[in-house]
Amino acid sequence: MPVKLLINKLDNDGRGITYYNNKIMFVNNSLPKEIIDVDNIEDHHKYYVGNNVGISESSENRVLPKCPYYNLCGGCNIMHMGYEYQHEYKLNKVQDILKKYGNITKEVKFIPSNKELFYRNKIELKVINNKWGYYKNSTHHLCEIDLCLLASNAINDIINIEYLFNIKDGNITIRSNYLNEILIIIESDNKVDITYDKLPSNIKGIVLNNKTIYGSNYFYDMIGDYKFKVTYNSFFQINNYIANEIFKILNNNLEGNRVLDLYCGIGTMGLSLKDKFKEIYGIEIVSNAIEDAKVNAKENNIENVHYYTGNTNDVLNEIKTSFDAVILDPPRLGLNKETMDLLLNMKTKQIAYISCNPITLARDLKVLNNYNITSLYALDMFPNTHHVETVAVLKLKDK
């Protein structure tokens, strides 16, 4: 039997927060000040999780989701919010997290995406019994789709011709670039049959279990005026417009003789500073990403670039040079203790910390207490999801 409850606020994952039997409850697809009918309540000992099965009083910030799979699919979770309200939610979320976990109260500037839909250049789909889709929300059950409103049009064209790829079970990743070219990456323990003679001409390559079986295992993409080689398994920002906005932030805040790009990947962030620094250094543990970075430096006519594969401490002990600025773009877990100690000892004048996880960003900024935070940004890299990209610009404190 559903119960009527008032939603008080939203959590960091975009779920509504209410109270039931003197215990906190999280409810999907709900907004503050709404009165909703909650059913299928699960008791998780310290909290409840419930499903919104009806709305008695709706928020003025609620909109009808455009995605036909929204109530089933777990691909995005805040499409029921008006887009401007999504911005307000994400900005408040970042500010609250920074204050709670880092005691940081500095103003955060919000930068929206230029697209609400069709912005992703990469998606990862599950394949179960020859059907493609995302997992249903909070399950491992497939939601079959023939359209993803977050993905580029070129990617959606591939989803609609899935019959060309006979895959019983596994995963398929589809990447697109500025020319609408496509890379297909398939992982499967089963035999995979592909109708090669009917493949669209814009499919640049197909990789099966890390082996190239058609065309190339890379293509080129553009961020702003920069051209980048992207190998099939290299990290590349999924929203090119927001990636270019990060380039602008770096160029407006960093300058000097030498810049160090940690977790440099294929070199995007460091190379964007070619006009601000005389020398660019990059360190990355993934060897094929470093090979792409070297190609990208040549592709963009950038000299005095030095790339190294390996552990950060080992590489820096080898090259023994100082830096005027450091760019950090670590995984969601943030900086490990080794890298944090290194930064504290280096005492470089400027740091730009890029993060997709504001909680670990706040934690790490609290430790980097020999720096002043000069600028903070929240960027809408992932519209219609609760995720948000953040950038912090730091300057070393005067002695």
C-alpha positions in Angstrom: 0.0 0.0 0.0 1.6 3.3 -1.1 2.2 6.0 1.5 2.1 9.8 0.9 5.3 11.6 1.8 6.7 15.1 1.4 10.1 15.4 -0.3 12.4 17.8 1.6 15.5 18.1 -0.6 17.7 16.1 -3.0 20.8 14.0 -2.3 24.0 14.0 -4.2 22.7 11.3 -6.6 19.6 13.4 -7.5 17.2 11.3 -5.4 14.5 12.9 -3.2 15.0 12.8 0.6 12.1 12.3 3.0 11.5 10.5 6.3 9.5 7.4 7.1 9.1 5.7 10.5 11.7 8.2 11.9 14.3 7.1 9.4 15.6 8.8 6.2 14.3 7.6 2.9 15.6 8.1 -0.6 13.1 8.2 -3.5 13.9 8.3 -7.2 12.2 10.7 -9.7 11.1 13.2 -7.0 11.7 16.9 -6.3 11.6 19.1 -3.2 8.2 20.2 -2.0 6.4 17.4 -3.9 3.9 15.2 -2.2 4.3 11.7 -3.7 3.0 8.2 -3.3 5.9 5.9 -2.3 5.7 2.1 -2.7 8.1 -0.9 -2.9 9.9 0.3 0.2 13.1 -1.4 0.9 14.6 -1.3 4.4 18.4 -1.0 4.4 18.7 -0.9 8.2 19.9 2.7 8.5 17.7 4.1 5.7 14.8 3.2 3.3 14.7 3.3 -0.5 11.3 3.8 -2.1 9.8 4.2 -5.6 7.7 7.1 -6.7 4.5 5.6 -8.0 2.4 8.8 -8.1 2.5 12.5 -7.6 -0.2 14.3 -5.5 1.4 17.7 -5.6 4.0 18.4 -8.3 6.9 20.8 -8.3 7.0 23.8 -10.7 10.5 22.5 -11.6 9.2 19.2 -12.9 9.1 18.5 -16.7 8.0 15.6 -18.7 11.2 13.5 -19.6 11.8 13.3 -23.3 13.3 9.8 -23.2 10.7 7.0 -23.7 12.8 4.7 -21.5 13.3 7.1 -18.6 11.2 5.3 -16.0 13.1 2.0 -16.7 16.6 2.9 -17.9 19.4 3.7 -15.5 21.3 5.7 -18.1 20.3 9.1 -16.7 18.3 10.1 -13.7 17.4 13.8 -13.5 15.6 14.3 -16.8 12.4 15.0 -14.8 14.1 18.3 -13.7 13.8 21.4 -15.9 17.2 22.1 -17.4 17.7 25.4 -15.6 16.8 23.7 -12.4 19.4 21.0 -13.1 22.0 23.8 -13.2 20.8 25.1 -9.8 20.8 21.6 -8.3 24.3 20.9 -9.5 25.8 24.2 -8.4 24.2 23.8 -4.9 25.4 20.2 -4.8 29.0 21.2 -5.5 28.9 24.1 -3.0 27.4 21.9 -0.3 29.9 19.1 -0.8 32.9 21.5 -0.8 31.7 23.0 2.5 30.9 19.7 4.1 34.0 17.7 3.2 36.6 20.5 2.7 35.2 23.4 4.8 35.4 25.4 1.5 33.0 28.3 1.1 34.5 30.1 -1.9 32.0 31.0 -4.7 31.7 28.4 -7.5 31.0 29.5 -11.1 28.7 27.3 -13.1 29.3 26.7 -16.8 26.4 25.0 -18.7 26.7 22.7 -21.7 25.7 24.0 -25.1 23.6 20.9 -25.6 21.0 19.4 -23.3 20.7 16.3 -25.5 22.9 14.4 -28.1 26.1 15.5 -26.5 27.9 12.3 -25.7 30.7 11.0 -28.0 30.8 7.6 -26.3 28.3 5.2 -24.8 28.7 1.7 -23.4 25.9 -0.8 -23.9 25.2 -4.2 -22.4 24.3 -7.1 -24.8 22.1 -9.9 -23.4 20.6 -12.6 -25.7 21.3 -10.5 -28.8 19.5 -7.4 -27.4 21.3 -4.1 -26.7 20.6 -1.6 -24.0 21.4 -0.2 -20.5 20.7 -1.9 -17.2 17.4 -0.9 -15.7 17.7 1.4 -12.7 19.5 -0.2 -9.8 19.3 -3.7 -11.4 21.2 -6.0 -13.7 18.1 -6.5 -15.9 18.4 -5.1 -19.5 16.4 -2.2 -20.7 16.5 -2.7 -24.5 16.8 0.6 -26.4 16.9 1.8 -30.0 17.7 5.4 -29.1 19.7 7.2 -26.5 18.9 10.9 -26.2 22.3 11.6 -24.6 24.3 10.1 -27.4 25.4 11.8 -30.6 23.2 11.2 -33.7 26.0 9.2 -35.3 25.9 6.8 -32.4 22.1 6.5 -32.5 22.3 5.5 -36.2 24.5 2.5 -35.1 22.0 1.5 -32.4 19.3 1.4 -35.0 21.3 -1.0 -37.2 22.4 -3.4 -34.5 21.4 -6.4 -36.7 24.7 -5.9 -38.5 26.4 -7.1 -35.3 25.4 -10.6 -34.2 26.5 -10.5 -30.5 24.8 -12.9 -28.1 26.2 -11.6 -24.8 28.8 -9.1 -23.9 29.5 -5.3 -24.0 29.6 -2.9 -27.0 31.1 0.6 -26.8 30.4 3.1 -29.6 32.5 6.2 -30.0 31.9 9.0 -32.5 33.9 12.1 -33.5 33.5 15.5 -35.1 33.2 13.9 -38.6 30.5 11.5 -37.4 33.0 8.6 -37.8 32.4 5.6 -35.6 34.6 3.2 -33.6 33.0 0.0 -32.4 34.5 -1.9 -29.4 33.1 -5.3 -28.6 33.8 -7.5 -25.6 32.3 -11.0 -25.8 33.1 -14.6 -24.9 30.8 -15.8 -27.7 31.4 -15.9 -31.5 30.6 -12.6 -33.0 29.3 -12.4 -36.6 29.4 -9.1 -38.5 27.8 -8.3 -41.8 30.8 -6.6 -43.3 29.4 -5.9 -46.7 26.6 -3.8 -45.2 28.6 -1.7 -42.8 28.0 2.0 -43.1 30.9 3.9 -44.7 31.5 6.0 -41.6 32.5 3.1 -39.4 36.2 3.7 -39.0 37.1 0.5 -37.2 35.9 -2.4 -35.2 37.8 -3.9 -32.2 36.9 -7.3 -30.8 38.4 -8.3 -27.5 41.2 -5.8 -27.9 42.0 -7.0 -31.5 41.3 -4.9 -34.5 39.2 -6.9 -36.9 38.1 -4.1 -39.3 39.6 -0.8 -40.3 41.6 1.1 -37.7 41.6 1.1 -33.9 41.6 4.9 -33.7 40.2 8.1 -35.2 40.8 11.8 -34.8 38.5 14.2 -32.9 38.5 17.9 -32.3 38.2 20.0 -29.1 38.0 23.6 -30.1 40.9 24.2 -32.5 42.9 21.2 -31.4 42.9 17.8 -33.2 43.5 14.7 -31.2 44.2 11.0 -32.1 41.9 8.9 -30.0 42.7 5.2 -29.7 39.7 2.9 -29.0 40.5 2.4 -25.3 42.0 5.9 -24.5 40.3 8.3 -22.1 38.7 11.3 -23.9 36.2 13.8 -22.5 32.7 12.7 -23.5 31.4 16.3 -24.0 33.7 18.2 -26.4 32.1 21.6 -25.7 32.7 21.4 -22.0 36.3 20.0 -22.6 37.0 23.2 -24.6 35.6 25.3 -21.7 38.1 23.6 -19.4 40.8 24.5 -21.9 39.7 28.2 -21.5 39.9 28.0 -17.7 43.4 26.6 -17.9 44.6 29.3 -20.3 43.0 32.0 -18.2 44.6 30.9 -15.0 48.0 29.2 -15.7 51.2 30.4 -17.2 55.0 30.0 -16.8 58.0 28.2 -18.3 57.2 24.5 -17.6 53.8 22.8 -16.9 53.4 19.2 -15.7 50.3 17.3 -16.8 49.7 14.4 -14.4 47.3 11.6 -15.5 47.8 13.3 -18.9 46.1 10.6 -21.0 46.4 11.5 -24.7 47.7 14.9 -23.8 44.6 17.1 -24.2 44.8 19.4 -21.2 48.6 20.0 -21.3 48.7 20.6 -25.1 45.9 23.2 -24.8 48.5 25.4 -22.9 51.0 25.5 -25.8 50.8 29.4 -25.9 51.2 29.7 -22.1 54.3 27.6 -21.4 57.6 27.0 -23.1 57.7 23.3 -22.2 55.0 20.8 -21.5 55.6 17.6 -19.6 53.1 14.7 -19.3 53.1 11.5 -17.2 50.6 8.7 -17.8 50.7 5.0 -16.7 48.9 3.8 -19.9 51.5 3.4 -22.6 49.2 3.6 -25.7 47.8 6.9 -24.3 51.3 8.3 -24.2 51.9 7.2 -27.8 48.7 9.1 -28.8 49.9 12.1 -26.9 53.1 12.2 -28.9 51.2 12.0 -32.1 48.8 14.8 -30.9 51.7 17.1 -30.1 52.9 16.7 -33.7 49.4 17.0 -35.1 49.0 20.4 -33.5 52.5 21.6 -34.3 53.6 21.7 -30.7 57.3 21.3 -29.9 59.1 21.1 -26.6 56.8 18.4 -25.3 58.1 15.6 -23.1 56.0 12.5 -22.3 56.7 9.7 -19.9 55.0 6.4 -19.2 55.1 5.2 -15.6 54.7 6.0 -11.9 54.7 9.7 -11.2 57.3 9.6 -8.4 59.6 7.4 -10.4 59.4 9.6 -13.5 59.9 12.8 -11.6 63.0 11.4 -9.8 64.3 10.6 -13.2 63.8 13.9 -15.0 64.6 16.1 -11.9 63.2 19.4 -13.0 60.9 22.0 -11.5 57.5 23.2 -12.7 55.6 26.5 -12.6 52.2 24.7 -12.8 50.7 21.2 -12.4 47.5 19.9 -14.0 45.7 17.1 -12.2 42.9 15.0 -13.7 42.8 11.9 -11.6 40.2 9.1 -11.5 37.1 9.4 -9.4 39.0 8.1 -6.3 41.1 11.3 -6.4 44.8 11.5 -5.5 46.6 8.7 -3.7 48.9 9.5 -0.7 52.0 9.1 -2.8 50.9 11.8 -5.3 49.6 14.1 -2.5 52.9 13.9 -0.7 54.7 14.7 -3.9 52.6 17.8 -4.6 53.1 19.1 -1.0 56.8 18.7 -1.4 57.0 20.2 -4.9 55.4 23.5 -3.9 54.7 24.4 -7.5 53.2 27.9 -7.8 50.0 26.9 -9.5 47.7 23.8 -9.6 44.6 23.2 -11.7 42.7 20.2 -10.3 40.0 18.7 -12.6 37.6 16.2 -11.1 34.4 14.4 -11.9 33.9 13.7 -8.1 33.4 16.8 -6.0 33.7 14.7 -2.8 37.2 13.5 -3.4 38.1 17.0 -4.8 37.0 18.6 -1.5 38.9 16.0 0.5 42.1 16.6 -1.5 41.8 20.4 -1.4 41.6 20.2 2.4 45.0 18.4 2.4 46.6 20.9 0.0 46.4 23.6 2.7 49.6 25.3 1.6 47.6 26.7 -1.4 44.9 29.3 -1.7 41.9 28.5 -3.9 41.6 31.3 -6.4 38.8 29.9 -8.6 36.2 27.1 -8.5 34.1 25.9 -11.4 31.3 23.5 -11.8 30.8 22.4 -15.4 27.8 20.6 -16.9 29.7 17.8 -18.6 26.9 15.3 -18.1 23.4 17.0 -18.7 20.4 15.0 -17.4 22.5 13.0 -15.0 23.5 13.9 -11.4 27.2 13.9 -12.4 29.1 17.2 -12.7 32.7 18.1 -13.6 34.7 20.5 -11.4 37.8 22.5 -11.7 39.8 24.2 -8.9 42.6 26.6 -9.5 45.2 26.9 -6.7 48.0 29.3 -6.0 50.8 28.6 -3.5 50.5 30.7 -0.4 53.2 33.3 0.3 55.6 32.3 3.1 
